[in-house]
């Protein structure tokens, strides 16, 4: 299954700046950093006003419900 990753332009810039700072510090690039770079390159950048209601973005708070137990947990994406 192929999912399109949507990133607001601001979130893309923020994540790109984090990667640039890591690179500038001389930190060795781990596999997960290469993966993040690839995701950023492939992600579709959009204006924050264009984010669909069913898309979770950075700084969003979401509730997840276990369909079997009906238990819920709340998370904030940072």
Backbone as CSV, one residue per row, in Angstrom:
resi,resn,N_x,N_y,N_z,CA_x,CA_y,CA_z,C_x,C_y,C_z
1,UNK,0.844,-1.165,0.000,0.000,0.000,0.000,0.894,1.235,0.000
2,UNK,0.609,2.172,-0.863,1.405,3.376,-0.997,0.612,4.558,-0.453
3,UNK,1.180,5.256,0.514,0.524,6.418,1.099,1.306,7.663,0.725
4,UNK,0.586,8.712,0.374,1.228,9.987,0.129,1.433,10.668,1.467
5,UNK,2.636,11.124,1.713,2.925,11.839,2.951,2.763,13.321,2.680
6,UNK,1.917,13.958,3.480,1.685,15.383,3.369,2.422,16.074,4.503
7,UNK,3.106,17.142,4.188,3.780,17.966,5.193,3.452,19.413,4.901
8,UNK,3.137,20.156,5.952,2.981,21.582,5.703,4.354,22.138,5.358
9,UNK,4.350,23.226,4.651,5.618,23.842,4.264,6.442,24.187,5.516
10,UNK,5.767,24.669,6.570,6.474,25.015,7.806,7.103,23.783,8.454
11,UNK,6.363,22.677,8.512,6.902,21.459,9.115,8.079,20.921,8.310
12,UNK,7.986,21.014,6.993,9.098,20.566,6.143,10.346,21.401,6.425
13,UNK,10.166,22.725,6.551,11.302,23.599,6.854,11.887,23.271,8.232
14,UNK,11.014,23.052,9.221,11.492,22.736,10.568,12.308,21.447,10.575
15,UNK,11.782,20.416,9.955,12.492,19.136,9.931,13.780,19.239,9.119
16,UNK,13.745,19.991,8.035,14.950,20.202,7.238,16.020,20.924,8.038
17,UNK,15.608,21.900,8.856,16.567,22.635,9.690,17.190,21.715,10.731
18,UNK,16.397,20.808,11.287,16.938,19.845,12.254,18.014,19.003,11.587
19,UNK,17.740,18.518,10.396,18.724,17.707,9.672,19.977,18.514,9.340
20,UNK,19.797,19.768,8.953,20.953,20.611,8.652,21.811,20.825,9.895
21,UNK,21.170,21.049,11.044,21.916,21.240,12.293,22.674,19.985,12.679
22,UNK,22.065,18.844,12.496,22.742,17.582,12.806,23.965,17.433,11.907
23,UNK,23.797,17.742,10.634,24.907,17.639,9.686,26.010,18.645,10.040
24,UNK,25.617,19.871,10.394,26.599,20.903,10.725,27.383,20.549,11.984
25,UNK,26.749,19.833,12.912,27.427,19.423,14.143,28.400,18.272,13.906
26,UNK,28.390,17.719,12.702,29.285,16.612,12.390,28.797,15.277,12.917
27,UNK,27.549,15.246,13.344,26.983,13.995,13.841,26.879,13.000,12.698
28,UNK,27.281,11.787,12.974,27.213,10.741,11.954,25.763,10.493,11.567
29,UNK,25.524,10.390,10.292,24.163,10.151,9.803,23.798,8.690,9.981
30,UNK,22.823,8.444,10.809,22.339,7.089,11.051,21.290,6.741,10.005
31,UNK,20.930,5.466,9.952,19.930,5.020,8.989,18.627,5.786,9.122
32,UNK,18.206,6.049,10.376,16.922,6.738,10.548,16.980,8.173,10.026
33,UNK,18.153,8.798,10.063,18.269,10.139,9.502,18.203,10.107,7.984
34,UNK,18.818,9.095,7.381,18.706,8.930,5.926,17.254,8.684,5.542
35,UNK,16.564,7.896,6.349,15.151,7.618,6.082,14.323,8.899,6.164
36,UNK,14.595,9.720,7.177,13.870,10.979,7.323,14.136,11.894,6.138
37,UNK,15.381,11.960,5.690,15.701,12.773,4.517,14.918,12.297,3.294
38,UNK,14.838,10.986,3.115,14.105,10.434,1.973,12.621,10.764,2.060
39,UNK,12.069,10.675,3.257,10.652,11.003,3.447,10.408,12.470,3.122
40,UNK,11.287,13.348,3.592,11.127,14.777,3.316,11.193,15.071,1.822
41,UNK,12.074,14.368,1.128,12.183,14.575,-0.317,10.939,14.106,-1.055
42,UNK,10.338,13.024,-0.579,9.176,12.453,-1.254,7.844,13.053,-0.808
43,UNK,7.843,13.747,0.334,6.597,14.273,0.883,6.042,15.389,0.007
44,UNK,4.734,15.480,0.025,4.029,16.517,-0.719,3.819,17.707,0.212
45,UNK,4.447,18.836,-0.108,4.319,20.034,0.712,3.022,20.761,0.416
46,UNK,2.318,21.148,1.491,1.054,21.850,1.316,0.977,23.025,2.284
47,UNK,0.087,23.942,1.982,-0.193,25.065,2.860,-0.994,24.551,4.057
48,UNK,-0.754,25.079,5.260,-1.488,24.597,6.434,-3.007,24.653,6.280
49,UNK,-3.504,25.594,5.500,-4.958,25.694,5.310,-5.500,24.574,4.425
50,UNK,-4.621,23.841,3.738,-5.040,22.767,2.843,-5.006,21.385,3.500
51,UNK,-4.607,21.315,4.780,-4.491,20.022,5.443,-5.880,19.421,5.646
52,UNK,-6.124,18.234,5.101,-7.423,17.585,5.304,-7.656,17.272,6.782
53,UNK,-8.908,17.199,7.186,-9.253,16.960,8.585,-8.747,15.617,9.101
54,UNK,-8.551,14.644,8.223,-8.141,13.310,8.666,-6.621,13.107,8.630
55,UNK,-5.860,14.200,8.500,-4.408,14.125,8.472,-3.861,14.631,9.796
56,UNK,-2.949,13.860,10.388,-2.309,14.243,11.644,-1.022,14.987,11.317
57,UNK,-0.869,16.173,11.901,0.314,16.983,11.652,1.115,17.158,12.937
58,UNK,2.287,17.744,12.818,3.090,18.048,13.999,2.309,19.001,14.889
59,UNK,2.468,18.840,16.186,1.781,19.625,17.213,0.292,19.305,17.319
60,UNK,-0.167,18.284,16.619,-1.564,17.870,16.732,-1.721,16.931,17.930
61,UNK,-2.863,16.999,18.565,-3.201,16.065,19.630,-4.274,15.136,19.078
62,UNK,-4.021,13.836,19.209,-4.957,12.846,18.671,-5.338,11.845,19.758
63,UNK,-6.546,11.318,19.631,-6.991,10.245,20.514,-7.057,8.971,19.685
64,UNK,-6.530,7.907,20.265,-6.544,6.608,19.586,-7.370,5.664,20.445
65,UNK,-8.320,4.979,19.801,-9.194,4.065,20.528,-8.947,2.645,20.071
66,UNK,-8.717,1.763,21.032,-8.584,0.337,20.749,-9.982,-0.199,20.487
67,UNK,-10.218,-0.699,19.297,-11.562,-1.154,18.918,-12.004,-2.396,19.682
68,UNK,-11.048,-3.166,20.192,-11.405,-4.368,20.942,-11.755,-4.054,22.395
69,UNK,-10.990,-3.167,23.022,-11.180,-2.890,24.444,-11.904,-1.577,24.716
70,UNK,-12.053,-0.749,23.694,-12.656,0.575,23.810,-11.805,1.549,24.642
71,UNK,-10.580,1.149,25.001,-9.688,2.040,25.741,-9.160,3.117,24.784
72,UNK,-8.989,4.326,25.320,-8.435,5.396,24.506,-7.158,5.929,25.139
73,UNK,-6.289,6.420,24.262,-5.055,7.077,24.696,-4.934,8.358,23.883
74,UNK,-4.355,9.379,24.490,-4.181,10.659,23.830,-2.693,10.922,23.630
75,UNK,-2.328,11.339,22.430,-0.956,11.635,22.084,-0.862,13.000,21.432
76,UNK,0.258,13.680,21.654,0.554,14.921,20.938,1.809,14.656,20.114
77,UNK,1.737,14.931,18.837,2.845,14.698,17.923,3.793,15.895,18.000
78,UNK,5.041,15.614,18.373,6.028,16.695,18.474,7.272,16.346,17.702
